[in-house]
Amino acid sequence: MKTDPQRAARLSVAPMMDWTDQHCRYFHRLLSRETLLYTEMVTAPALVRGGAVHLLDHDAAEHPVALQLGGSDPRELAQAARLGADAGYDEINLNCGCPSDRVQSGTFGAVLMTHPRLVADCVLAMREAVDVEVTVKCRIGVDDQDPEVVLPDFLDHIARAGCRRVTIHARKAWLQGLSPKENRDIPPLDYDLVHRMKARFPDLHISINGGITSLDEARAHLDAGLDGVMIGRAAYHQPADILCGADPMIFGTGAASDPVEAVRAMLPYIEAHLASGGRLHQITRHMLGAFAGRPGARSWRRMLSEGAVHKGAGPELVEAALAQIVEMPERQAG
């Protein structure tokens, strides 16, 4: 099933290593039919040289879903993009924002902000290899770069290469002196700069990322003229707060979803995963925040965290944990 990723990009869940795997995405899709979902970053060398095509596995129910690639070799990225398109992804995204040491050593991620011509070559090669849209996720700059100078130059290069959609994490990445975790919080946010880039590049579809924790904030950015908003950790740790109301509030479709019903809809998926040899915690670790802020949430988290790792744990544990949520309001009322 192919969908319109540009429309879906009005709200997206950020690609997050070790978090946004196929189980996480399946659960998020039950909370929002419209929001664009991203894979974890998959490196082009892993696909092309390592033959790790299992990293492209996803469920048809996940659409609209985008594949994020890491790499810096245009030819290799083109091959990886083709594998992703053949696997059915709606969009191929190039990572120019990850600040980890491992990514730097491979000359991809945020370090590519210092190589705009190479990024343009990569985008062009990928676009020539696939029919689906090729997009870029970047920072506003790295280290001692001046974002006011670097970011428009970077956007100009990728736009000339045919990139029509970009997501900008509104922070610098400090490749020297800060850890990847610190790079998510310490560099100051510059939302105004991203908004100015939209005014400067009106034909470029620009989404903003970084520090956004509510749908109200997302709506404010959209109302101010940006084309899309990408939310990361808040969508993972409090998925109901972000995704349950996304369809009516951001897309103007349907009604808010119910996380209780979403959890119940996960049970057949869980059963199929267990039948194929999987373990319960591989799925439920992504569901711990489903009821954040609601009565019974602590019991829900504790039961799943402690019980799902045990051999033989199955859907009955999820149902027992869910009962803590469903019954808590009744006990409080009584």
Secondary structure as UniProt FT lines:
FT   HELIX           5..8
FT   TURN            9..10
FT   STRAND          11..13
FT   TURN            17..19
FT   HELIX           22..31
FT   STRAND          36..43
FT   HELIX           44..48
FT   HELIX           53..56
FT   HELIX           60..62
FT   STRAND          65..70
FT   HELIX           74..86
FT   TURN            87..88
FT   STRAND          91..96
FT   HELIX           101..105
FT   TURN            106..107
FT   HELIX           110..114
FT   HELIX           116..129
FT   STRAND          133..139
FT   TURN            143..144
FT   HELIX           147..160
FT   TURN            161..162
FT   STRAND          165..169
FT   TURN            175..177
FT   TURN            180..181
FT   HELIX           182..184
FT   HELIX           191..200
FT   TURN            202..203
FT   STRAND          205..209
FT   HELIX           215..223
FT   TURN            224..225
FT   STRAND          228..231
FT   HELIX           233..237
FT   HELIX           239..243
FT   TURN            244..245
FT   HELIX           247..251
FT   HELIX           259..275
FT   TURN            276..277
FT   HELIX           281..284
FT   TURN            285..286
FT   TURN            288..293
FT   TURN            295..296
FT   HELIX           297..307
FT   TURN            308..309
FT   TURN            311..312
FT   HELIX           315..333
//
